Amino acid sequence: MAGMIGAGKTTYTTKIAGELQTEPFYEAVDENPILNKYYEDPGKYGFALQIYFLNKRFKSIKEAFFDQNNVLDRSIYEDALFTKINVENGNISEEEYQLYLELLNNMMEELSTLPKKAPDLMIYLDASFDHILSNIQKRGRSFEQPTKENGLLDYYKQLHTAYGDWFEQYNHGPKLKIDADRYDVTQKADWQDVFAQIQTKLNGEEVMVG
Ligand SMILES: Nc1ncnc2c1ncn2[C@@H]1O[C@H](COP(=O)(O)OP(=O)(O)OP(=O)(O)O)[C@@H](O)[C@H]1O
């Protein structure tokens, strides 16, 4: 899965893995010791957070790639996008960025020896800015809430814009964009519609959205 903070990746991951009877791999937010510190002081914890995510992601990918159709709730490719934005915002230095990229390269070389080199299908949840804000609010993780003072709204806007371009440029394999505003996948009919699109793509066919 791919998509902005609060786009609904966790819900989709659970549903897709349930449908395909495979294993879901989640980003364990509650167990992340750096995430809330990062939100408090991105300049101090930006680099450490990216190394944390890179390490966790690499581990999940190694485990997930040995079976068919396992579902990961976020891709390693998006971590690089978060990192780039944190460099642009001055939270991560150029030197740290070069280090990150070298490490990422090294890891990608390792992955290229695995049975699969990239996801069978990259599913991108395309959610409007209002939609993700409302999800972030509903979910209620305190450190993610934007206030007038903390600059998070600007960060989210910046990420939201960058995500669209990122997905357009993603070219490591088959990809599918789902209009997350349009579907409520807790509703059976919506879910059937979405899952039909996923299956079509997994079978290597083109998706027609009515
Ligand atoms: N590489 C990264 N760099 C910085 N922050 C990250 C990174 N990956 C994830 N995060 C942060 O981790 C938290 C969890 O990510 P996210 O909200 O996308 O996952 P989620 O809650 O499972 O997603 P969804 O709401 O789509 O199910 C968010 O606060 C997000 O900003």
The ligand as an SDF file (V2000), in Angstrom:
LIG
                    3D

 31 33  0  0  0  0  0  0  0  0999 V2000
    9.2990    7.6200    6.5660 N   0  0  0  0  0  0  0  0  0  0  0  0
    8.5860    8.3400    7.4120 C   0  0  0  0  0  0  0  0  0  0  0  0
    9.0220    9.5290    7.8430 N   0  0  0  0  0  0  0  0  0  0  0  0
    8.3580   10.2660    8.7250 C   0  0  0  0  0  0  0  0  0  0  0  0
    7.1960    9.9120    9.2530 N   0  0  0  0  0  0  0  0  0  0  0  0
    6.7050    8.7490    8.8500 C   0  0  0  0  0  0  0  0  0  0  0  0
    7.3470    7.9140    7.9000 C   0  0  0  0  0  0  0  0  0  0  0  0
    6.5670    6.8290    7.7010 N   0  0  0  0  0  0  0  0  0  0  0  0
    5.5080    6.9980    8.5080 C   0  0  0  0  0  0  0  0  0  0  0  0
    5.5940    8.1370    9.1950 N   0  0  0  0  0  0  0  0  0  0  0  0
    4.6950    8.6220   10.2330 C   0  0  0  0  0  0  0  0  0  0  0  0
    4.2040    7.4990   10.9250 O   0  0  0  0  0  0  0  0  0  0  0  0
    2.8590    7.7040   11.2830 C   0  0  0  0  0  0  0  0  0  0  0  0
    2.0470    6.5930   10.7420 C   0  0  0  0  0  0  0  0  0  0  0  0
    1.9960    6.7170    9.3430 O   0  0  0  0  0  0  0  0  0  0  0  0
    0.6220    6.6890    8.6000 P   0  0  0  0  0  0  0  0  0  0  0  0
   -0.3120    7.5780    9.2780 O   0  0  0  0  0  0  0  0  0  0  0  0
    0.8090    6.9060    7.1660 O   0  0  0  0  0  0  0  0  0  0  0  0
    0.2810    5.2170    8.8220 O   0  0  0  0  0  0  0  0  0  0  0  0
   -1.0820    4.7460    9.1940 P   0  0  0  0  0  0  0  0  0  0  0  0
   -1.6000    5.5110   10.3370 O   0  0  0  0  0  0  0  0  0  0  0  0
   -0.9860    3.2810    9.4090 O   0  0  0  0  0  0  0  0  0  0  0  0
   -1.7780    5.1210    7.8280 O   0  0  0  0  0  0  0  0  0  0  0  0
   -3.2740    5.0440    7.4370 P   0  0  0  0  0  0  0  0  0  0  0  0
   -3.9710    6.1030    8.1680 O   0  0  0  0  0  0  0  0  0  0  0  0
   -3.2310    5.2910    5.9600 O   0  0  0  0  0  0  0  0  0  0  0  0
   -3.7130    3.6860    7.8220 O   0  0  0  0  0  0  0  0  0  0  0  0
    2.4540    9.0510   10.7550 C   0  0  0  0  0  0  0  0  0  0  0  0
    2.4950    9.9640   11.8050 O   0  0  0  0  0  0  0  0  0  0  0  0
    3.5060    9.3540    9.7080 C   0  0  0  0  0  0  0  0  0  0  0  0
    3.7970   10.7090    9.6260 O   0  0  0  0  0  0  0  0  0  0  0  0
  1  2  1  0
  2  3  1  0
  2  7  2  0
  3  4  2  0
  4  5  1  0
  5  6  2  0
  6  7  1  0
  6 10  1  0
  7  8  1  0
  8  9  2  0
  9 10  1  0
 10 11  1  0
 11 12  1  0
 11 30  1  0
 12 13  1  0
 13 14  1  0
 13 28  1  0
 14 15  1  0
 15 16  1  0
 16 17  2  0
 16 18  1  0
 16 19  1  0
 19 20  1  0
 20 21  2  0
 20 22  1  0
 20 23  1  0
 23 24  1  0
 24 25  2  0
 24 26  1  0
 24 27  1  0
 28 29  1  0
 28 30  1  0
 30 31  1  0
M  END
$$$$
